[in-house]
Structures are given as structure tokens and as C-alpha cells.
Amino acid sequence: MNSKILIQNAQIYTPSEVLADGWLRIEEKRIAAFGTGIPSSSGDDLQVDAGGARLIPGMIDMHVHGAAGYDVMDGDAEHLTAIARVLAHYGVTSFLGATWTAGEEQVRSALDAAYKVYGEKTGGAALLGVYLEGPFLNPNRAGSQNIDKIQSALSDEMIHRYLDNPLIRVVVLAPEFPENMRLINECVRRGIVVSAGHTNAHFEDMLIAVERGVRQVTHCFNAMPPLNQRQPGVVGAALTMPELRCELICDNLHVHPVVQKILYQARGADGIILVSDSTQCAGLPDGEYTLDHRLVSLRNQSLRLPDGKLAGSVLTLNLALKNFMQAVNASLFEALPTVTLTPARALGIAHFKGAIEVGHDADLTLLDADMNVVWTIAGGEIVYQA
């Protein structure tokens, strides 16, 4: 593989400004230098003319269940690798593989597969770890989750059985159940991000949960009560508590564009993390599919259960960013942290991912004027070319 890559004639999106007529040099999987004008010769193995396209940090998708017919819950390392390669087509250079509520044996199988892929070259996006979505949820806000498998954190032994895998980066839970408080404590002790989701929590519950260490809201506005003038609930907490970062699914089905704008006006790009929440149906044609042993229907980018409930998404992160920019009337520079620096900060990896900085990992995405992905570079290697 090329050890030195020089990208020229690009608009480079740094944390502080956009550099026109920019160049960037990659050496040994890291960003070695960047600037404007004509770079000095350095014996580069490959030179790329970006043609004026926009060079941004590689996008980070914190909430991915699957794509192209493959699911994290398949418990198959090859399937995870296939998901990673598909994600690179859409500018994603790193991601968390998300589980769903299932029996412990099936969850453990998914974790074992992730362990085999973690740290390995995928030829696509890098797997950063696992996003544990379930079973510690509220059955009354299950959404497309399996209600029969939902439970609270009933014992320390149970908590350790789930958390002892070192790849778990995020745990989703319903904070209104007192039993789940011990789970929050243990996650915080281990440095695992705790996210409130699939929940009926009141605002008062969220005050306690945030004090304990909850720092994120899973797919904000979905699988939780709507904002009420007398009981602001989780949505009220998301809109007003600076400790919380809010996931947002911007397919314009899960959250109306006007509501996206309300969240942006309240929290800004530093408080919002765009996620795909994509299922195995992402990238597949319209039709009938089976998702967790249940029939789902895909029509016009809308994935639904037979009762009409949304069953996750088929969204890609570059499209989510495009939709978000249009909804909130923001430029790429203004909206970009929602898919780069904000998730990196949430995961505690902003010192080497999420921004174009010298010494950071060479995770880069080249976008055309319509937000289509031209190139994806992950770990200094070209993993996708349009």
C-alpha cells in the first residue's frame, strides 16, 4: 500500500477554517502536513488531484446495526467486515456496531465477532467497538426491539456478564428504573458512555441520571415521549442539559426537518451526533425482508413493521448530513462536527480522530458539491473510490 499520499487542489475543512486550494500529505497512516498553494516535493508514492472537491475528516457513525443484507447480530466476523466496506462507500471511516435486545447468547456471539474484527484491516471503515442497545430498556418504548427480551439490570452478576467485554463503548438504558442506576454507576466506572433511550423517563429522572453520569440520548425524539408543557421528559432534558449529546436520525422520517432545526437552535452542532441507525436493509432494493425474525417492508427508503412502526432506518451518513444541512440551513462547515468531532469527543478519541490536524489518523472523506462521496481514506489507505 502507499505509505505517502499527497492530495492537492482541495477545499480542506479544518476545525477553524476552510482552506481553498489546499493540499494535504499522508505519511504512515497519519496526517503529516497540510496547507495551501503548491506543496514542497516529498517523494510521494501517490498524488491525487481533488478537482476542487471538499476534503473533510472521515465520518464517524456511532450507531450502525447493519447494511447490505448483513447485521451485527449475525455474530459473524465476515459479515461485520462486509458492513465496514459498505460504510466506506458513504464516507464513514469508523463506526460502532450496534446490538439489539436479544438473548445473552446471541449478544455474546455478536460481541465475539466484533472482537475478531476490532483492530484488523477491513478494507473499509474501522470498527471502534460495540453499541449495546438493549436489553435494559422500557418495554413500553420498545419500538422495533423485542419486548420479550427486555429486562432491567437485576443483579451485579448480570451487569458484569454484559459489561466484561472490553469492546463495549456505549450502553443504552431506560433511567427511570431504579435497578438500572447500578448499571449507570458501573458503566461510568469503566469509562463506558451511558445513553438514555427507549425510555419513558420524566425530566426529574433525567436530572438524577445525568448527575449519575448519563451523557447521551439515543435517537432523540424517537422511542420516548414527546415534549409536554407540564412534563418535559427526556426531550426537555435533551434540549436544555449541556451535559447531554443528542443522537439524531436525519432521514426526514424519524424526525421532521422543523424538529431537527429546533434541536440545532437549542444545542448547536457540538450537542448533536448524527447517526444512521442503519439496519441490514440499508443499500437493498424495495421489498419484503426479515429483521430479527420479523417481517419488515422497505418502500421509498422507509422501513416498517407490519403495524406501520418504523423498524430502524436505511439511511447513510452522507445523506443524513445533507438532510440536516438543508433542515437547519447550515453550511457544511457549520454542520460538519455532528458527524466528526462531536462523536469523537463523545467516545473520548478526539485527540486522534474527528478533525484534520497534524498527527491525527489519516481518516478522510472527499465530497463533491452534492455531498456524494468521491474518495474515502481510512487509516491512510484508500478504501473507496467512486
C-alpha positions as a printed NumPy array, in Angstrom:
array([[  0.   ,   0.   ,   0.   ],
       [  1.048,   3.646,  -0.482],
       [  2.952,   4.984,   2.517],
       [  2.819,   8.6  ,   1.279],
       [ -0.212,  10.198,  -0.358],
       [ -0.466,  13.831,  -1.454],
       [ -3.928,  15.301,  -2.017],
       [ -3.939,  18.599,  -3.919],
       [ -6.48 ,  21.13 ,  -5.205],
       [ -8.962,  20.509,  -2.376],
       [-11.125,  22.615,  -0.101],
       [ -9.838,  21.447,   3.278],
       [-12.186,  21.63 ,   6.261],
       [-10.101,  22.216,   9.371],
       [-11.665,  22.847,  12.797],
       [-11.171,  26.617,  12.452],
       [-11.496,  27.389,   8.722],
       [-11.859,  26.141,   5.174],
       [ -8.637,  26.233,   3.174],
       [ -9.176,  26.916,  -0.528],
       [ -6.661,  25.46 ,  -2.979],
       [ -5.438,  23.217,  -0.189],
       [ -3.088,  20.262,  -0.071],
       [ -2.659,  17.511,   2.499],
       [  0.064,  14.91 ,   2.873],
       [ -0.416,  11.478,   4.463],
       [  2.543,   9.561,   5.837],
       [  2.376,   6.252,   7.692],
       [ -1.392,   6.35 ,   8.3  ],
       [ -1.364,   9.87 ,   9.766],
       [ -1.84 ,  13.433,   8.576],
       [  1.735,  14.68 ,   8.195],
       [  1.098,  18.225,   6.931],
       [ -1.4  ,  20.414,   5.109],
       [ -1.518,  23.907,   3.716],
       [ -2.438,  25.989,   0.681],
       [ -0.826,  26.619,  -2.674],
       [  1.898,  24.377,  -4.055],
       [  3.374,  21.825,  -1.602],
       [  7.035,  21.018,  -1.47 ],
       [  8.09 ,  17.773,  -3.139],
       [  8.434,  14.882,  -0.709],
       [  8.744,  11.818,  -2.917],
       [  5.071,  10.961,  -2.606],
       [  4.031,   7.494,  -3.733],
       [  0.65 ,   8.751,  -4.941],
       [ -0.615,  12.205,  -5.884],
       [ -4.333,  12.886,  -6.014],
       [ -5.976,  15.875,  -7.705],
       [ -9.164,  16.542,  -5.754],
       [-10.537,  18.753,  -8.506],
       [-11.727,  21.366,  -6.024],
       [-13.804,  18.879,  -4.026],
       [-14.253,  19.181,  -0.259],
       [-11.886,  17.257,   1.984],
       [-13.375,  16.594,   5.409],
       [-12.431,  14.369,   8.364],
       [-13.692,  10.823,   7.928],
       [-17.22 ,  10.498,   9.273],
       [-17.904,   8.544,  12.467],
       [-21.184,   6.613,  12.733],
       [-21.821,   5.717,  16.37 ],
       [-24.972,   3.663,  15.77 ],
       [-24.894,   1.043,  12.995],
       [-26.888,  -2.205,  13.093],
       [-26.09 ,  -3.366,   9.594],
       [-26.113,  -2.803,   5.84 ],
       [-26.359,  -4.627,   2.506],
       [-28.046,  -7.689,   3.975],
       [-25.628,  -8.104,   6.891],
       [-26.304,  -7.471,  10.578],
       [-24.075,  -7.011,  13.614],
       [-26.275,  -9.567,  15.384],
       [-25.353, -12.219,  12.822],
       [-22.361, -12.859,  15.052],
       [-20.151, -13.294,  12.01 ],
       [-16.797, -11.521,  11.598],
       [-17.01 , -11.691,   7.796],
       [-20.41 , -10.006,   7.885],
       [-19.025,  -7.231,  10.092],
       [-16.193,  -6.745,   7.612],
       [-18.716,  -6.506,   4.788],
       [-20.656,  -3.837,   6.705],
       [-17.41 ,  -1.899,   7.22 ],
       [-16.704,  -1.934,   3.49 ],
       [-20.199,  -0.751,   2.605],
       [-19.981,   2.121,   5.103],
       [-16.833,   3.374,   3.376],
       [-18.91 ,   3.964,   0.233],
       [-20.738,   6.66 ,   2.166],
       [-17.714,   8.395,   3.682],
       [-17.7  ,   6.606,   7.039],
       [-14.2  ,   5.762,   8.262],
       [-15.066,   4.408,  11.729],
       [-18.191,   3.109,  13.449],
       [-19.737,   1.327,  16.398],
       [-21.546,  -1.926,  15.689],
       [-24.935,  -1.836,  17.421],
       [-26.671,  -4.807,  19.001],
       [-30.35 ,  -5.078,  19.785],
       [-32.364,  -6.724,  22.55 ],
       [-31.889, -10.484,  22.335],
       [-30.883, -13.453,  24.457],
       [-27.492, -13.235,  26.173],
       [-26.049, -15.99 ,  23.993],
       [-26.871, -14.118,  20.781],
       [-25.481, -10.859,  22.166],
       [-22.308, -12.644,  23.261],
       [-21.935, -14.096,  19.767],
       [-22.116, -10.579,  18.29 ],
       [-19.519,  -9.36 ,  20.791],
       [-17.2  , -12.264,  19.957],
       [-17.418, -11.45 ,  16.242],
       [-16.651,  -7.79 ,  16.957],
       [-13.594,  -8.822,  18.945],
       [-12.26 , -10.659,  15.874],
       [-12.689,  -7.582,  13.644],
       [-11.557,  -4.898,  16.085],
       [ -8.106,  -3.59 ,  15.241],
       [ -7.993,  -5.54 ,  11.977],
       [ -7.913,  -4.099,   8.457],
       [-11.398,  -4.317,   6.992],
       [-10.792,  -2.685,   3.634],
       [-13.383,  -0.167,   4.799],
       [-14.387,   1.677,   7.954],
       [-12.667,   0.733,  11.211],
       [-14.745,  -0.885,  13.952],
       [-14.282,   1.195,  17.119],
       [-16.336,  -1.037,  19.396],
       [-19.876,  -2.057,  20.271],
       [-23.013,  -0.027,  20.969],
       [-25.167,  -2.097,  23.354],
       [-28.802,  -1.216,  22.626],
       [-30.752,  -3.445,  24.978],
       [-31.863,  -5.28 ,  26.992],
       [-32.012,  -2.539,  29.67 ],
       [-34.893,  -0.638,  28.067],
       [-38.521,   0.211,  28.788],
       [-40.872,  -2.312,  27.112],
       [-43.461,   0.434,  26.677],
       [-40.978,   2.262,  24.411],
       [-39.585,  -0.808,  22.658],
       [-40.055,   0.483,  19.111],
       [-38.849,  -2.375,  16.912],
       [-36.985,  -4.046,  19.796],
       [-38.034,  -7.496,  21.036],
       [-40.251,  -6.805,  24.076],
       [-39.943, -10.376,  25.379],
       [-36.182,  -9.973,  25.92 ],
       [-36.207,  -6.536,  27.6  ],
       [-35.225,  -6.507,  31.282],
       [-33.691,  -4.306,  33.946],
       [-30.243,  -4.693,  35.479],
       [-31.4  ,  -7.088,  38.18 ],
       [-28.054,  -8.035,  39.716],
       [-24.375,  -7.179,  39.785],
       [-23.665, -10.607,  38.278],
       [-25.893,  -9.813,  35.302],
       [-24.218,  -6.415,  34.824],
       [-20.764,  -7.98 ,  34.773],
       [-21.84 , -10.633,  32.273],
       [-22.712,  -7.877,  29.814],
       [-20.01 ,  -5.324,  30.57 ],
       [-16.96 ,  -7.548,  30.909],
       [-16.385,  -7.403,  27.144],
       [-13.778,  -4.648,  26.604],
       [-15.286,  -3.537,  23.275],
       [-18.488,  -2.075,  24.716],
       [-18.294,   1.693,  24.219],
       [-21.934,   2.758,  24.703],
       [-24.756,   1.256,  26.77 ],
       [-28.354,   2.346,  26.171],
       [-30.774,   2.144,  29.097],
       [-34.057,   3.44 ,  30.489],
       [-33.023,   5.507,  33.548],
       [-36.48 ,   5.541,  35.127],
       [-35.96 ,   2.038,  36.538],
       [-34.112,   2.16 ,  39.903],
       [-32.405,  -1.153,  39.098],
       [-30.652,   0.495,  36.155],
       [-28.954,   3.049,  38.387],
       [-26.345,   0.496,  39.455],
       [-25.705,  -0.129,  35.757],
       [-25.049,   3.594,  35.221],
       [-22.578,   3.56 ,  38.09 ],
       [-20.684,   0.567,  36.724],
       [-20.559,   1.969,  33.174],
       [-19.161,   5.264,  34.432],
       [-16.572,   3.392,  36.494],
       [-15.454,   1.524,  33.361],
       [-15.452,   4.59 ,  31.096],
       [-18.444,   3.422,  29.04 ],
       [-20.762,   6.096,  27.631],
       [-24.29 ,   5.803,  29.057],
       [-27.156,   6.847,  26.794],
       [-30.824,   7.267,  27.716],
       [-33.019,   5.567,  25.153],
       [-36.199,   3.539,  24.644],
       [-37.423,   5.269,  27.762],
       [-40.412,   6.872,  29.474],
       [-38.202,   8.817,  31.879],
       [-39.533,  12.015,  33.4  ],
       [-37.396,  15.139,  33.483],
       [-36.777,  14.515,  37.176],
       [-35.461,  11.028,  36.338],
       [-33.094,  12.593,  33.843],
       [-31.786,  15.062,  36.424],
       [-30.757,  12.129,  38.618],
       [-29.432,  10.118,  35.669],
       [-27.264,  12.968,  34.384],
       [-25.935,  13.541,  37.886],
       [-25.006,   9.831,  37.96 ],
       [-23.254,  10.055,  34.58 ],
       [-25.673,   9.677,  31.652],
       [-24.152,  11.698,  28.828],
       [-26.104,  10.851,  25.673],
       [-29.63 ,  10.46 ,  24.284],
       [-30.27 ,   7.626,  21.831],
       [-32.059,   8.67 ,  18.613],
       [-33.552,  11.783,  20.2  ],
       [-37.353,  12.2  ,  19.822],
       [-37.761,   8.515,  18.893],
       [-38.758,   5.771,  21.366],
       [-39.501,   8.37 ,  24.063],
       [-42.486,  10.575,  24.984],
       [-42.894,  13.83 ,  23.06 ],
       [-42.212,  17.154,  24.744],
       [-45.079,  18.148,  27.04 ],
       [-45.515,  21.565,  28.583],
       [-46.076,  20.027,  32.035],
       [-43.691,  17.093,  31.784],
       [-40.694,  17.912,  29.581],
       [-39.278,  14.387,  29.896],
       [-36.198,  13.169,  28.025],
       [-36.781,  15.589,  25.152],
       [-36.809,  18.513,  27.565],
       [-33.565,  17.248,  29.059],
       [-32.027,  16.865,  25.602],
       [-32.954,  20.422,  24.678],
       [-31.651,  22.034,  27.849],
       [-28.947,  19.955,  29.543],
       [-25.448,  20.787,  28.234],
       [-24.073,  17.51 ,  29.639],
       [-26.056,  15.531,  27.065],
       [-25.179,  14.86 ,  23.44 ],
       [-28.191,  14.018,  21.302],
       [-28.261,  11.413,  18.545],
       [-30.399,  12.363,  15.565],
       [-31.621,  10.222,  12.647],
       [-31.94 ,  12.678,   9.758],
       [-33.812,  10.673,   7.153],
       [-36.731,  13.123,   7.493],
       [-38.931,  10.178,   8.543],
       [-37.79 ,   9.632,  12.114],
       [-37.59 ,  13.375,  12.844],
       [-39.295,  16.168,  10.905],
       [-36.912,  18.807,   9.488],
       [-38.509,  21.518,  11.64 ],
       [-37.831,  19.47 ,  14.78 ],
       [-34.243,  18.955,  13.625],
       [-33.964,  22.738,  13.406],
       [-35.386,  23.195,  16.901],
       [-32.742,  20.863,  18.332],
       [-29.986,  22.596,  16.379],
       [-31.081,  26.026,  17.592],
       [-31.129,  24.752,  21.172],
       [-27.931,  22.699,  21.196],
       [-25.808,  23.522,  18.161],
       [-23.511,  21.127,  16.31 ],
       [-21.493,  20.45 ,  19.479],
       [-24.557,  18.889,  21.128],
       [-25.777,  16.757,  18.214],
       [-24.494,  13.454,  16.826],
       [-25.947,  12.375,  13.504],
       [-26.335,   8.591,  13.309],
       [-27.639,   6.295,  10.616],
       [-29.189,   3.659,  12.932],
       [-28.995,   1.662,   9.706],
       [-30.268,  -1.902,   9.57 ],
       [-29.245,  -4.759,   7.298],
       [-31.777,  -3.403,   4.781],
       [-29.651,  -0.307,   4.068],
       [-28.5  ,  -0.465,   0.476],
       [-31.099,  -3.078,  -0.53 ],
       [-33.917,  -2.553,  -3.071],
       [-37.545,  -2.102,  -2.051],
       [-39.133,  -5.34 ,  -0.917],
       [-40.061,  -7.581,   1.994],
       [-37.315,  -8.673,   4.397],
       [-36.868, -10.445,   7.729],
       [-35.354,  -8.456,  10.56 ],
       [-34.829, -10.244,  13.887],
       [-37.327, -12.928,  12.794],
       [-39.949, -10.29 ,  11.99 ],
       [-41.271,  -9.267,   8.614],
       [-40.405,  -5.722,   7.542],
       [-41.291,  -3.795,   4.425],
       [-38.945,  -1.4  ,   2.634],
       [-40.635,   1.219,   0.447],
       [-39.13 ,   4.515,  -0.704],
       [-36.375,   4.484,   1.948],
       [-38.927,   3.794,   4.704],
       [-38.511,   0.536,   6.655],
       [-41.575,  -0.511,   8.648],
       [-43.049,  -3.365,  10.638],
       [-46.461,  -4.773,   9.607],
       [-48.166,  -2.472,  12.153],
       [-46.606,   0.566,  10.442],
       [-43.95 ,   1.308,  13.082],
       [-40.543,   2.367,  11.825],
       [-38.066,  -0.518,  12.111],
       [-34.79 ,   1.374,  12.139],
       [-33.5  ,   3.081,   9.047],
       [-31.78 ,   2.543,   5.71 ],
       [-30.017,   5.898,   5.98 ],
       [-26.418,   6.638,   5.024],
       [-24.415,   9.208,   6.965],
       [-23.527,  11.432,   3.999],
       [-27.254,  11.726,   3.203],
       [-28.021,  12.375,   6.878],
       [-25.553,  15.261,   6.826],
       [-27.036,  16.645,   3.617],
       [-30.593,  16.437,   5.006],
       [-29.512,  18.079,   8.254],
       [-27.794,  20.969,   6.479],
       [-30.944,  21.635,   4.481],
       [-33.243,  21.305,   7.502],
       [-31.323,  23.706,   9.739],
       [-30.   ,  25.978,   6.97 ],
       [-26.373,  25.372,   7.93 ],
       [-23.242,  25.272,   5.79 ],
       [-21.069,  22.178,   5.627],
       [-18.527,  23.884,   7.885],
       [-21.213,  24.626,  10.491],
       [-22.828,  21.165,  10.407],
       [-19.682,  19.047,   9.999],
       [-18.964,  18.463,  13.74 ],
       [-22.179,  16.405,  14.02 ],
       [-20.53 ,  13.559,  12.076],
       [-16.887,  14.123,  13.025],
       [-15.707,  15.996,  16.097],
       [-18.817,  15.639,  18.283],
       [-18.954,  11.826,  18.092],
       [-15.166,  11.718,  18.521],
       [-15.478,  13.76 ,  21.704],
       [-18.307,  11.539,  22.937],
       [-16.081,   8.491,  22.539],
       [-13.003,  10.149,  24.01 ],
       [-10.982,   9.846,  20.785],
       [-10.903,  13.479,  19.655],
       [ -7.149,  13.626,  20.251],
       [ -6.604,  11.468,  17.159],
       [ -9.876,  11.326,  15.192],
       [-12.654,  13.674,  14.111],
       [-10.605,  16.603,  12.791],
       [ -7.998,  17.444,  10.185],
       [ -4.983,  18.072,  12.395],
       [ -1.314,  17.17 ,  12.001],
       [ -0.68 ,  13.884,  13.78 ],
       [ -4.302,  12.723,  13.634],
       [ -5.256,   9.46 ,  11.963],
       [ -5.491,   9.847,   8.19 ],
       [ -9.253,   9.258,   8.114],
       [-10.559,  11.468,   5.319],
       [-13.553,  11.82 ,   3.042],
       [-13.686,  13.71 ,  -0.241],
       [-17.155,  15.065,  -1.097],
       [-18.442,  16.617,  -4.297],
       [-20.767,  19.622,  -4.365],
       [-23.848,  17.399,  -3.916],
       [-22.455,  15.548,  -0.869],
       [-21.638,  12.445,  -2.887],
       [-18.539,  10.581,  -1.727],
       [-15.654,  10.697,  -4.205],
       [-12.932,   9.066,  -2.095],
       [-12.747,   7.533,   1.374],
       [ -9.396,   7.102,   3.114],
       [ -9.292,   5.137,   6.368],
       [ -6.087,   4.788,   8.322],
       [ -4.112,   6.233,   5.427],
       [ -5.436,   3.686,   2.927],
       [ -7.824,   4.372,   0.068],
       [-10.824,   2.16 ,   0.821],
       [-13.328,   3.596,  -1.657],
       [-13.27 ,   5.454,  -4.974],
       [-16.435,   6.474,  -6.769]])
